[in-house]
Amino acid sequence: MRGILKIAFGVAAIGTVTTVALMAWPIGQFQEPIDLEGDAGRGAYLARASGCIACHTNVEESGAPLAGGVKLETPFGTLFSPNLTTDAEHGIGNWTIDEFARAVRQGVSPESKPYYPAFTYPFYANFTDQNIADLWAAFQTVPAVAEPSKEQEMAFPFSQRWGLKLWRAAFLNAPNTEPIEGNDDVWNRGRELVEGATHCAACHTARNFAGARKSDSQHFKGSSSLPDGGKAPAIDYESLQMNDWSVKSLAYALRTGIKPDGDAFGGSMGEVVMYGTSFLTDADRNAMATYLMDDHSGG
């Protein structure tokens, strides 16, 4: 009996030490301070492409732009997008540009806590310092809204943010946005947008038991288990071809929300168009369509 108790206490002690070590384990990477002048116009454009407006504006409850509160039901609990206005207490008004950069590119808060990956920071890891400076300049123009961010309602053990460090170690990878030699500038610009800022794979790629994308085998193959019970169709080359899409019709749909059969996008894709891709240039929408309609679009 004493032997069993010793083993039990030993296992408990090891578990406690491991947990404490994990909680203290630092995350994120060193980054050089950013000392660049940003362009608010370019930043606003990138924010639109990146879905900031749609995810951080509670339109259903007539919320102020970027004041947060958008509800997202997941298998692990309920998440609410935070306030990104310039309010010093409830928003990002007291942040520095370097804290902003770390949050956007690494998913790490100013308090060095990991953000839940419902925040699509994995797609923004390759944003340049100039991208960050432009975004920062744009966010400085957002009026302050004294609206507290809602607390996340995650079930145990997902409510323990330190556990996300294990998730990051297992599943966090930089996006494939770099140019590929042999493809023209249009194709490579489409790759940069689709695999990065516009984060198409966030919805159009199936996820595993831990909520991580199955990027190797299911990239752009669609998902039947989006938050709130939604579904996203496959947008890989073969599926788009089979459903009579073309570069022209796909670029048009990204501007208007109208599909080749005359029907309109609904649900989250409708919001993507309304608050995001409809604001992009014709050239960028054409680049996205060119990339997706190519048989190497998985990259």
C-alpha positions in Angstrom: 0.0 0.0 0.0 2.8 2.4 0.9 4.5 1.6 -2.4 1.3 2.5 -4.3 1.0 5.8 -2.3 4.6 6.7 -3.1 4.1 6.1 -6.8 0.9 8.2 -6.7 2.6 11.1 -4.8 5.5 10.8 -7.2 3.3 11.0 -10.3 1.4 14.0 -8.7 4.6 15.8 -8.0 5.9 15.2 -11.5 2.6 16.5 -12.9 2.7 19.6 -10.7 6.3 20.4 -11.7 5.5 19.9 -15.3 2.5 22.1 -15.1 4.4 24.9 -13.4 7.2 24.6 -15.9 4.7 24.8 -18.8 3.0 27.9 -17.3 6.4 29.6 -17.0 7.5 28.5 -20.4 8.0 31.7 -22.5 6.5 31.9 -25.9 7.0 34.1 -29.0 10.2 35.1 -30.7 12.5 38.1 -30.4 11.7 40.9 -32.8 13.6 44.0 -33.6 11.8 47.2 -32.6 9.8 48.8 -35.4 10.7 52.3 -36.2 8.9 53.0 -39.5 6.3 55.5 -40.5 3.0 53.8 -41.4 0.5 54.8 -44.0 -3.0 54.6 -42.6 -4.5 54.2 -46.1 -2.4 51.1 -46.8 -3.1 49.9 -43.3 -6.9 50.2 -43.7 -6.7 48.3 -46.9 -4.7 45.5 -45.3 -7.1 45.4 -42.3 -10.0 45.0 -44.7 -8.2 42.1 -46.5 -7.4 40.5 -43.2 -11.0 40.5 -41.9 -10.5 42.8 -39.0 -13.8 44.6 -39.5 -15.9 41.6 -39.8 -14.4 39.8 -36.8 -14.3 42.7 -34.4 -17.5 44.6 -35.2 -20.7 43.3 -33.6 -23.0 44.3 -36.5 -25.9 42.2 -35.1 -26.1 44.3 -32.0 -25.2 47.6 -33.8 -21.8 47.7 -32.2 -19.2 50.3 -33.0 -16.5 49.5 -35.6 -13.8 47.3 -34.1 -15.3 47.5 -30.6 -15.4 43.6 -30.5 -18.1 41.4 -29.0 -18.6 39.1 -32.0 -19.6 35.7 -30.6 -18.0 32.5 -31.9 -19.2 29.1 -30.8 -16.6 26.4 -31.0 -16.4 22.8 -29.8 -14.2 24.0 -27.0 -16.3 26.9 -25.7 -17.5 30.3 -26.7 -15.2 33.1 -27.8 -15.8 36.8 -28.1 -13.7 39.1 -30.3 -11.9 41.8 -28.2 -12.1 45.6 -28.4 -9.5 46.9 -30.9 -10.4 50.6 -30.7 -8.0 53.2 -29.2 -9.7 53.2 -25.8 -6.9 53.1 -23.3 -8.7 50.9 -20.8 -10.7 48.5 -22.8 -9.0 48.6 -26.2 -5.4 48.9 -27.5 -4.9 52.5 -26.7 -2.1 51.8 -24.2 -0.3 49.3 -26.5 3.0 50.0 -28.3 3.6 49.3 -31.9 5.9 46.4 -30.9 3.2 44.9 -28.7 0.8 45.2 -31.6 3.3 43.5 -33.9 3.8 40.6 -31.4 0.1 40.1 -31.1 -0.6 40.2 -34.9 2.3 38.1 -36.1 2.9 35.8 -33.1 -0.4 35.6 -31.3 1.1 36.8 -28.0 -0.6 39.4 -25.8 1.3 42.3 -24.1 1.1 40.2 -20.9 2.9 37.4 -22.8 -0.2 35.2 -22.8 -1.1 33.1 -25.9 -4.2 34.1 -27.9 -6.7 31.4 -28.9 -6.1 30.5 -32.5 -9.6 31.6 -33.4 -7.7 34.8 -33.9 -6.1 34.1 -37.3 -2.6 35.3 -36.3 -1.0 32.2 -37.9 -1.8 33.7 -41.3 -0.2 37.0 -40.4 3.2 35.7 -39.3 4.9 36.9 -42.6 3.6 40.5 -42.4 6.5 42.8 -42.9 7.5 45.5 -40.5 6.1 48.0 -43.0 2.8 46.0 -43.0 2.7 46.3 -39.3 3.5 50.0 -39.3 0.7 50.6 -41.8 -1.8 48.6 -39.8 -0.8 50.4 -36.6 -1.3 53.8 -38.3 -4.7 52.8 -39.5 -5.8 51.5 -36.0 -4.7 54.9 -34.5 -7.5 56.5 -36.5 -10.2 54.3 -34.9 -12.3 56.3 -32.4 -12.1 55.0 -28.8 -15.0 53.0 -27.5 -15.2 52.4 -23.8 -16.7 48.9 -24.2 -15.1 46.2 -22.1 -14.1 43.0 -24.0 -16.3 40.1 -23.0 -14.6 37.3 -21.1 -14.0 34.1 -23.1 -16.3 31.2 -22.0 -14.1 28.2 -22.6 -14.7 24.8 -21.0 -12.0 23.3 -18.8 -9.2 22.5 -19.6 -9.4 24.8 -22.6 -9.9 27.8 -20.3 -6.3 27.4 -19.1 -4.4 29.5 -21.6 -1.0 28.1 -20.7 -2.2 24.8 -22.4 -2.1 26.7 -25.7 1.6 26.6 -25.5 1.5 22.8 -26.2 -0.9 23.6 -29.1 1.5 26.1 -30.5 4.4 23.7 -30.3 2.5 21.0 -32.1 0.6 22.9 -34.8 1.8 26.5 -35.3 3.5 27.0 -38.6 4.3 30.0 -40.7 2.0 30.5 -43.7 3.2 29.7 -47.2 3.1 33.2 -48.7 6.5 33.5 -50.2 6.8 33.9 -54.0 7.5 30.8 -56.0 10.0 31.1 -58.9 8.4 30.3 -62.3 5.1 31.9 -61.5 4.3 35.5 -62.5 3.6 38.5 -60.2 -0.1 38.0 -60.4 0.0 34.4 -59.2 2.5 35.2 -56.5 0.4 38.2 -55.3 -2.6 35.9 -55.2 -0.6 33.4 -53.1 0.4 36.1 -50.7 -3.2 37.2 -50.1 -4.9 33.8 -50.2 -2.4 32.0 -48.0 -1.8 35.0 -45.8 -3.9 38.1 -45.1 -7.3 36.8 -46.4 -6.7 33.5 -44.6 -9.0 31.5 -46.9 -7.8 28.2 -45.3 -9.2 29.2 -41.9 -12.7 28.2 -43.1 -12.1 26.1 -46.2 -9.7 23.5 -44.6 -10.9 20.8 -42.3 -9.5 20.6 -38.7 -8.4 17.8 -36.4 -9.4 16.9 -32.9 -7.4 19.8 -31.5 -8.9 22.4 -33.8 -5.7 22.7 -36.0 -6.0 22.8 -39.8 -5.2 19.6 -41.7 -3.0 21.6 -44.0 -1.1 18.6 -45.5 -4.0 16.5 -46.6 -7.1 18.7 -46.6 -5.9 22.1 -47.7 -8.8 24.0 -49.3 -10.8 20.7 -49.4 -13.7 22.3 -47.4 -14.9 22.0 -43.9 -18.2 20.6 -42.5 -17.6 21.8 -39.0 -17.2 25.6 -38.9 -18.0 27.4 -35.6 -21.8 27.9 -35.1 -22.4 24.7 -37.2 -21.6 26.3 -40.6 -20.0 24.6 -43.6 -17.4 25.8 -46.1 -17.2 24.3 -49.6 -14.0 23.0 -51.2 -12.1 25.7 -53.1 -9.2 23.6 -54.4 -8.5 23.7 -58.1 -10.4 20.5 -59.0 -13.5 21.5 -57.0 -13.7 25.0 -58.5 -13.3 23.6 -62.0 -16.0 21.0 -61.4 -18.4 23.6 -60.2 -17.8 25.8 -63.3 -15.8 28.5 -61.7 -13.4 30.6 -63.7 -10.9 33.3 -62.9 -13.3 35.9 -64.1 -16.4 34.5 -62.2 -14.4 34.0 -59.0 -13.0 37.5 -59.1 -16.5 38.8 -59.7 -17.9 36.8 -56.8 -15.2 38.3 -54.5 -16.5 41.7 -55.5 -20.2 41.2 -55.5 -21.0 38.0 -53.7 -22.8 36.6 -56.7 -21.9 33.0 -57.8 -21.8 31.7 -61.4 -25.4 30.2 -61.0 -26.7 33.6 -60.0 -27.1 32.7 -56.3 -25.5 34.9 -53.6 -23.0 34.0 -50.9 -24.6 33.7 -47.5 -23.4 33.4 -43.9 -19.8 34.0 -43.1 -18.7 34.1 -46.8 -21.3 36.9 -47.4 -19.6 38.8 -44.6 -16.2 38.2 -46.0 -17.2 39.8 -49.2 -19.3 42.6 -47.7 -16.6 43.8 -45.2 -13.5 42.5 -46.9 -12.9 41.5 -50.5 -15.4 43.9 -52.0 -13.0 46.7 -50.8 -10.0 45.2 -52.6 -8.7 46.3 -55.9 -9.8 44.5 -59.1 -6.1 43.6 -59.5 -5.9 41.9 -56.1 -9.2 40.0 -56.6 -8.0 38.8 -60.0 -4.8 37.7 -58.4 -6.6 35.7 -55.7 -8.8 34.1 -58.4 -5.8 33.3 -60.6 -4.0 31.6 -57.7 -7.0 29.6 -56.6 -7.9 28.5 -60.1 -4.4 27.1 -60.7 -3.7 23.5 -60.1 -0.8 24.3 -57.8 -3.0 26.5 -55.6 -2.2 24.3 -52.5 1.3 25.6 -52.8 
